[in-house]
Amino acid sequence: MSIIYMLLAISVVVALVFFAAFIFSVRKGQYDDTYTPSVRMLFEDELVKTKKSSAKTPQQSSTNHSDRKSK
C-alpha cells in the first residue's frame, strides 16, 4: 500500500514540473505566433472573393429560375 502513496507523490511532482515548464514557456513567448499574421494578409483576398462568389450564386440561380418560368 505504501508504494501507491509513493507513486502518487512522484506523479504529482512530475505533473508540477511539467506545469511549471508550461507556465515558463508561455511567459517567455514560446506560443506567440509571429508567422501567421504576416501571411494572413496574402490570403485574405481569396477568402473574401470566395464568400462574395458564393453569395452571388444563389441569387443568380433564383433569377434563372424566374426567367425559365416566365418563358
DOPALO-470099 format. One record per residue: residue number from 1; residue in one letter; x, y, z of N, C-alpha, C, O, CB in turn. Coordinates in Angstrom, 1 decimal. Each point is the difference from the previous one (the first is absolute). Glycine has a CB too. Example, Ala and Ser with C-alpha at 12.3 -4.5 7.8 and 13.67 -1.06 7.14 Angstrom:
+-----+---+--------+--------+--------+--------+--------+--------+--------+--------+--------+--------+--------+--------+--------+--------+--------+
!   k ! r !    n_u !    n_v !    n_w !   ca_u !   ca_v !   ca_w !    c_u !    c_v !    c_w !    o_u !    o_v !    o_w !   cb_u !   cb_v !   cb_w !
+-----+---+--------+--------+--------+--------+--------+--------+--------+--------+--------+--------+--------+--------+--------+--------+--------+
!   1 ! a !   13.2 !   -5.7 !    7.8 !   -0.9 !    1.2 !    0.0 !    0.9 !    1.2 !    0.0 !    1.0 !    0.0 !    0.7 !   -2.9 !   -1.2 !    0.5 !
!   2 ! s !    1.5 !    2.3 !   -1.9 !    0.9 !    1.1 !    0.0 !   -0.8 !    1.1 !    0.8 !    0.5 !    1.1 !    0.1 !    0.7 !   -1.7 !   -2.3 !
+-----+---+--------+--------+--------+--------+--------+--------+--------+--------+--------+--------+--------+--------+--------+--------+--------+
This chain:
+-----+---+--------+--------+--------+--------+--------+--------+--------+--------+--------+--------+--------+--------+--------+--------+--------+
!   k ! r !    n_u !    n_v !    n_w !   ca_u !   ca_v !   ca_w !    c_u !    c_v !    c_w !    o_u !    o_v !    o_w !   cb_u !   cb_v !   cb_w !
+-----+---+--------+--------+--------+--------+--------+--------+--------+--------+--------+--------+--------+--------+--------+--------+--------+
!   1 ! m !    0.8 !   -1.2 !    0.0 !   -0.8 !    1.2 !    0.0 !    0.9 !    1.3 !    0.0 !   -0.4 !    1.0 !   -0.6 !   -1.4 !   -2.3 !    1.8 !
!   2 ! s !    2.9 !    1.2 !   -0.6 !    0.9 !    1.2 !    0.1 !    0.6 !    0.3 !   -1.4 !    0.3 !    1.2 !   -0.2 !    0.2 !   -1.8 !    2.6 !
!   3 ! i !   -0.4 !   -0.4 !   -3.3 !    0.5 !    0.3 !   -1.3 !   -1.0 !    0.9 !   -0.8 !    0.4 !    0.8 !   -0.8 !    0.8 !   -3.0 !    0.8 !
!   4 ! i !   -2.5 !    2.0 !    0.2 !   -1.0 !    0.9 !   -0.6 !    0.2 !    1.4 !    0.4 !   -0.1 !    0.9 !   -0.8 !   -1.5 !   -2.8 !    0.7 !
!   5 ! y !    1.8 !    2.2 !    1.4 !    0.2 !    1.3 !    0.4 !    1.3 !    0.6 !   -0.6 !    0.0 !    1.2 !   -0.3 !   -1.2 !   -1.7 !    2.5 !
!   6 ! m !    2.2 !   -0.3 !   -2.3 !    1.3 !    0.5 !   -0.6 !   -0.2 !    0.3 !   -1.5 !    0.5 !    1.1 !   -0.4 !    0.8 !   -2.4 !    2.1 !
!   7 ! l !   -2.0 !    0.5 !   -2.4 !   -0.3 !    0.2 !   -1.4 !   -0.9 !    1.2 !   -0.2 !    0.2 !    0.8 !   -1.0 !    0.1 !   -3.2 !    0.5 !
!   8 ! l !   -1.2 !    2.6 !    1.4 !   -0.9 !    1.2 !   -0.1 !    0.8 !    1.3 !    0.2 !   -0.2 !    1.0 !   -0.7 !   -1.7 !   -2.4 !    1.6 !
!   9 ! a !    2.8 !    1.3 !    0.1 !    0.9 !    1.2 !    0.3 !    0.9 !    0.3 !   -1.2 !    0.2 !    1.2 !   -0.4 !   -0.3 !   -1.7 !    2.8 !
!  10 ! i !    0.7 !   -0.5 !   -3.0 !    0.9 !    0.2 !   -1.1 !   -0.8 !    0.6 !   -1.2 !    0.5 !    0.9 !   -0.7 !    0.9 !   -2.8 !    1.5 !
!  11 ! s !   -2.6 !    1.3 !   -1.1 !   -0.8 !    0.5 !   -1.1 !   -0.4 !    1.5 !    0.2 !   -0.1 !    0.7 !   -1.0 !   -0.7 !   -3.1 !    0.6 !
!  12 ! v !    0.5 !    2.8 !    1.6 !   -0.4 !    1.4 !    0.3 !    1.2 !    0.9 !   -0.2 !   -0.1 !    1.1 !   -0.6 !   -1.6 !   -1.9 !    2.3 !
!  13 ! v !    2.9 !    0.3 !   -1.3 !    1.2 !    0.8 !   -0.2 !    0.3 !    0.2 !   -1.5 !    0.3 !    1.1 !   -0.5 !    0.6 !   -1.9 !    2.7 !
!  14 ! v !   -1.0 !   -0.3 !   -3.0 !    0.2 !    0.1 !   -1.4 !   -1.0 !    0.9 !   -0.7 !    0.4 !    0.8 !   -0.8 !    0.5 !   -3.2 !    0.9 !
!  15 ! a !   -2.2 !    2.3 !    0.3 !   -1.0 !    0.9 !   -0.5 !    0.3 !    1.4 !    0.3 !   -0.2 !    0.9 !   -0.9 !   -1.5 !   -2.7 !    1.1 !
!  16 ! l !    2.2 !    2.1 !    1.0 !    0.3 !    1.4 !    0.4 !    1.2 !    0.5 !   -0.8 !    0.0 !    1.2 !   -0.4 !   -0.9 !   -1.6 !    2.6 !
!  17 ! v !    1.8 !   -0.5 !   -2.5 !    1.2 !    0.4 !   -0.8 !   -0.4 !    0.4 !   -1.4 !    0.4 !    1.0 !   -0.6 !    1.1 !   -2.5 !    1.9 !
!  18 ! f !   -2.4 !    0.7 !   -1.9 !   -0.5 !    0.2 !   -1.4 !   -0.8 !    1.3 !    0.0 !    0.1 !    0.8 !   -0.9 !   -0.1 !   -3.2 !    0.4 !
!  19 ! f !   -0.8 !    2.6 !    1.5 !   -0.9 !    1.2 !    0.1 !    0.9 !    1.3 !    0.1 !   -0.2 !    1.0 !   -0.6 !   -1.6 !   -2.3 !    1.7 !
!  20 ! a !    2.9 !    1.2 !   -0.3 !    0.9 !    1.1 !    0.2 !    0.7 !    0.3 !   -1.3 !    0.2 !    1.2 !   -0.4 !    0.1 !   -1.8 !    2.8 !
!  21 ! a !    0.1 !   -0.5 !   -3.2 !    0.7 !    0.2 !   -1.3 !   -1.0 !    0.7 !   -0.9 !    0.4 !    0.8 !   -0.9 !    1.1 !   -2.8 !    1.3 !
!  22 ! f !   -2.8 !    1.6 !   -0.4 !   -1.0 !    0.6 !   -0.9 !   -0.1 !    1.5 !    0.3 !    0.0 !    0.8 !   -0.9 !   -1.2 !   -3.0 !    0.7 !
!  23 ! i !    1.0 !    2.5 !    1.5 !   -0.1 !    1.4 !    0.4 !    1.2 !    0.8 !   -0.4 !   -0.1 !    1.2 !   -0.5 !   -1.4 !   -1.9 !    2.4 !
!  24 ! f !    2.7 !    0.2 !   -1.7 !    1.2 !    0.7 !   -0.4 !    0.0 !    0.2 !   -1.5 !    0.4 !    1.1 !   -0.4 !    0.8 !   -2.2 !    2.4 !
!  25 ! s !   -1.5 !    0.1 !   -2.8 !    0.0 !    0.2 !   -1.4 !   -1.0 !    1.0 !   -0.5 !    0.2 !    0.7 !   -1.0 !    0.6 !   -3.0 !    0.8 !
!  26 ! v !   -2.0 !    2.4 !    0.8 !   -1.0 !    0.9 !   -0.4 !    0.5 !    1.5 !    0.4 !   -0.2 !    0.9 !   -0.8 !   -1.6 !   -2.6 !    1.2 !
!  27 ! r !    2.4 !    1.8 !    0.7 !    0.5 !    1.4 !    0.4 !    1.2 !    0.4 !   -0.9 !    0.1 !    1.2 !   -0.2 !   -0.8 !   -1.6 !    2.5 !
!  28 ! k !    1.4 !   -0.5 !   -2.8 !    1.2 !    0.3 !   -0.9 !   -0.5 !    0.2 !   -1.4 !    0.9 !    0.4 !   -0.9 !    0.6 !   -1.7 !    2.4 !
!  29 ! g !   -2.7 !    1.1 !   -1.8 !   -0.5 !    0.2 !   -1.4 !    0.2 !   -1.1 !   -1.0 !    0.0 !    0.2 !   -1.2 !    0.4 !    2.1 !    1.7 !
!  30 ! q !   -0.3 !   -3.5 !    0.0 !    0.2 !   -1.2 !   -0.9 !   -1.2 !   -0.3 !   -0.8 !    0.1 !   -0.6 !   -1.1 !    1.5 !   -0.3 !    2.7 !
!  31 ! y !   -2.8 !    1.3 !   -1.1 !   -1.2 !   -0.3 !   -0.8 !   -0.5 !    1.2 !   -0.7 !   -1.1 !   -0.1 !   -0.6 !    0.5 !   -1.6 !    2.3 !
!  32 ! d !    1.3 !    2.8 !   -1.8 !   -0.4 !    1.1 !   -0.8 !    0.2 !   -0.3 !   -1.5 !    1.0 !   -0.5 !   -0.4 !   -0.4 !    2.1 !    2.3 !
!  33 ! d !   -1.6 !   -1.3 !   -2.7 !    0.0 !   -0.3 !   -1.4 !    0.4 !    1.2 !   -0.8 !   -0.8 !    1.0 !   -0.1 !   -1.0 !   -2.8 !    0.4 !
!  34 ! t !    3.0 !    1.9 !   -0.7 !    0.5 !    1.1 !   -0.8 !   -0.1 !   -0.2 !   -1.5 !    0.2 !    1.0 !   -0.7 !    1.3 !   -0.4 !    2.6 !
!  35 ! y !   -1.7 !   -1.8 !   -2.3 !    0.0 !   -0.3 !   -1.5 !   -1.4 !    0.2 !   -0.6 !    0.0 !    0.6 !   -1.1 !    1.8 !   -2.2 !    1.5 !
!  36 ! t !   -2.8 !    1.2 !    0.2 !   -1.4 !    0.1 !   -0.6 !   -0.4 !    1.4 !   -0.3 !   -0.5 !    0.2 !   -1.1 !    0.0 !   -2.3 !    2.3 !
!  37 ! p !    0.6 !    3.1 !   -0.3 !   -0.4 !    1.3 !   -0.3 !    0.7 !    0.6 !   -1.3 !   -0.7 !    0.7 !   -0.7 !    0.2 !   -0.4 !    3.1 !
!  38 ! s !    1.7 !   -0.6 !   -2.6 !    0.7 !    0.5 !   -1.2 !   -0.5 !   -0.7 !   -1.3 !    0.1 !    0.6 !   -1.0 !    1.9 !   -0.1 !    2.5 !
!  39 ! v !   -2.5 !   -1.7 !   -1.4 !   -0.4 !   -0.7 !   -1.1 !   -1.5 !    0.2 !   -0.3 !   -0.5 !   -0.2 !   -1.1 !    2.3 !   -1.5 !    1.5 !
!  40 ! r !   -2.6 !    2.0 !    0.7 !   -1.4 !    0.1 !   -0.1 !   -0.4 !    1.0 !   -1.0 !   -1.0 !   -0.1 !   -0.8 !    0.8 !   -0.6 !    3.1 !
!  41 ! m !    0.9 !    1.8 !   -2.4 !   -0.3 !    1.1 !   -1.0 !    0.1 !   -0.5 !   -1.4 !   -0.6 !    0.6 !   -0.9 !    1.3 !    1.1 !    2.6 !
!  42 ! l !    0.1 !   -2.7 !   -2.0 !    0.1 !   -0.5 !   -1.3 !   -1.2 !   -0.9 !   -0.5 !   -0.3 !    0.0 !   -1.2 !    2.8 !    0.1 !    1.5 !
!  43 ! f !   -3.1 !   -0.7 !    0.7 !   -1.1 !   -0.9 !   -0.4 !   -1.4 !    0.5 !    0.3 !   -1.0 !   -0.6 !   -0.3 !    2.6 !   -1.2 !    0.8 !
!  44 ! e !   -1.7 !    3.0 !    0.1 !   -1.2 !    0.6 !    0.3 !   -0.9 !    0.3 !   -1.2 !   -1.2 !   -0.2 !    0.1 !    2.3 !    1.2 !    2.0 !
!  45 ! d !   -0.5 !   -0.5 !   -3.2 !   -0.8 !    0.3 !   -1.2 !   -0.7 !   -1.3 !   -0.5 !   -1.1 !    0.1 !   -0.5 !    2.7 !    1.8 !    0.0 !
!  46 ! e !   -0.9 !   -3.0 !    0.5 !   -0.6 !   -1.2 !   -0.5 !   -1.3 !   -0.4 !    0.8 !   -1.0 !   -0.5 !   -0.6 !    3.3 !   -0.2 !   -0.2 !
!  47 ! l !   -2.2 !    0.9 !    2.1 !   -1.1 !   -0.4 !    0.8 !   -1.2 !    1.0 !   -0.2 !   -1.2 !   -0.5 !    0.0 !    2.8 !   -0.4 !    1.7 !
!  48 ! v !   -1.3 !    2.1 !   -1.9 !   -1.1 !    1.0 !   -0.3 !   -0.6 !   -0.3 !   -1.3 !   -1.3 !    0.0 !   -0.2 !    2.4 !    1.7 !    1.5 !
!  49 ! k !   -0.3 !   -2.0 !   -2.4 !   -0.6 !   -0.3 !   -1.3 !   -0.9 !   -1.3 !    0.1 !   -1.0 !   -0.1 !   -0.6 !    3.0 !    1.2 !   -0.5 !
!  50 ! t !   -1.5 !   -2.1 !    1.9 !   -0.8 !   -1.2 !    0.1 !   -1.3 !    0.3 !    0.7 !   -1.1 !   -0.6 !   -0.5 !    3.2 !   -0.7 !    0.6 !
!  51 ! k !   -2.2 !    2.1 !    0.9 !   -1.2 !    0.3 !    0.7 !   -0.9 !    0.8 !   -1.0 !   -1.2 !   -0.3 !    0.0 !    2.3 !    0.3 !    2.2 !
!  52 ! k !   -0.6 !    0.9 !   -2.9 !   -0.8 !    0.8 !   -0.9 !   -0.6 !   -0.8 !   -1.2 !   -1.1 !    0.1 !   -0.3 !    2.5 !    1.9 !    0.9 !
!  53 ! s !   -0.5 !   -2.9 !   -1.1 !   -0.5 !   -0.8 !   -1.1 !   -1.1 !   -1.0 !    0.5 !   -0.9 !   -0.3 !   -0.8 !    3.2 !    0.5 !   -0.3 !
!  54 ! s !   -2.1 !   -0.8 !    2.3 !   -1.0 !   -0.9 !    0.5 !   -1.3 !    0.7 !    0.3 !   -1.1 !   -0.6 !    0.0 !    2.9 !   -0.8 !    0.9 !
!  55 ! a !   -1.7 !    2.7 !   -0.5 !   -1.2 !    0.8 !    0.3 !   -0.8 !    0.3 !   -1.3 !   -1.2 !    0.1 !    0.0 !    2.3 !    0.9 !    2.0 !
!  56 ! k !   -0.3 !   -0.8 !   -3.2 !   -0.7 !    0.3 !   -1.2 !   -0.6 !   -1.2 !   -0.7 !   -1.0 !    0.1 !   -0.7 !    2.6 !    1.7 !    0.4 !
!  57 ! t !   -1.1 !   -3.0 !    0.6 !   -0.5 !   -1.2 !   -0.6 !   -1.5 !   -0.2 !    0.2 !   -0.7 !   -0.3 !   -0.9 !    3.0 !   -0.7 !    1.2 !
!  58 ! p !   -2.8 !    1.1 !    1.0 !   -1.5 !   -0.3 !    0.2 !   -0.8 !    1.1 !   -0.7 !   -1.1 !   -0.3 !   -0.5 !    1.6 !   -0.8 !    2.6 !
!  59 ! q !   -0.1 !    2.3 !   -2.2 !   -0.7 !    1.1 !   -0.7 !   -0.1 !   -0.3 !   -1.4 !   -1.1 !    0.2 !   -0.7 !    1.8 !    1.4 !    2.4 !
!  60 ! q !    0.4 !   -2.0 !   -2.3 !    0.0 !   -0.3 !   -1.4 !   -0.9 !   -1.2 !   -0.4 !   -0.7 !    0.1 !   -1.0 !    3.0 !    0.9 !    0.9 !
!  61 ! s !   -2.3 !   -2.0 !    0.9 !   -0.8 !   -1.1 !   -0.2 !   -1.5 !    0.3 !    0.1 !   -0.8 !   -0.6 !   -0.7 !    2.7 !   -0.9 !    1.5 !
!  62 ! s !   -2.2 !    2.4 !    0.2 !   -1.4 !    0.3 !    0.2 !   -0.5 !    0.9 !   -1.2 !   -1.2 !   -0.1 !   -0.4 !    1.5 !    0.0 !    2.9 !
!  63 ! t !    0.5 !    0.9 !   -3.1 !   -0.4 !    0.8 !   -1.1 !   -0.1 !   -0.9 !   -1.2 !   -0.9 !    0.3 !   -0.9 !    2.0 !    1.8 !    1.8 !
!  64 ! n !   -0.3 !   -3.1 !   -1.0 !   -0.1 !   -0.9 !   -1.1 !   -1.3 !   -0.8 !    0.0 !   -0.6 !   -0.2 !   -1.0 !    3.1 !    0.0 !    0.9 !
!  65 ! h !   -2.9 !   -0.2 !    1.3 !   -1.3 !   -0.7 !    0.2 !   -1.2 !    0.9 !   -0.4 !   -0.9 !   -0.5 !   -0.6 !    2.0 !   -0.9 !    2.4 !
!  66 ! s !   -1.0 !    2.7 !   -1.4 !   -1.1 !    0.9 !   -0.3 !   -0.1 !    0.2 !   -1.5 !   -1.1 !    0.2 !   -0.6 !    1.3 !    0.9 !    2.9 !
!  67 ! d !    1.0 !   -1.0 !   -3.0 !    0.0 !    0.2 !   -1.4 !   -0.6 !   -1.2 !   -0.7 !   -0.7 !    0.1 !   -1.0 !    2.7 !    1.3 !    1.2 !
!  68 ! r !   -1.7 !   -2.6 !    0.3 !   -0.5 !   -1.2 !   -0.6 !   -1.5 !   -0.1 !    0.1 !   -0.7 !   -0.5 !   -0.9 !    2.8 !   -0.7 !    1.4 !
!  69 ! k !   -2.6 !    1.6 !    0.6 !   -1.5 !   -0.1 !    0.3 !   -0.7 !    1.0 !   -0.9 !   -1.1 !   -0.3 !   -0.5 !    1.5 !   -0.4 !    2.9 !
!  70 ! s !    0.2 !    1.9 !   -2.6 !   -0.7 !    1.0 !   -0.9 !    0.0 !   -0.4 !   -1.4 !   -0.9 !    0.5 !   -0.8 !    1.5 !    1.2 !    2.4 !
!  71 ! k !    0.3 !   -2.5 !   -2.1 !    0.1 !   -0.4 !   -1.4 !   -1.0 !   -1.0 !   -0.2 !   -0.1 !   -0.5 !   -1.1 !    2.5 !    1.1 !    0.9 !
+-----+---+--------+--------+--------+--------+--------+--------+--------+--------+--------+--------+--------+--------+--------+--------+--------+
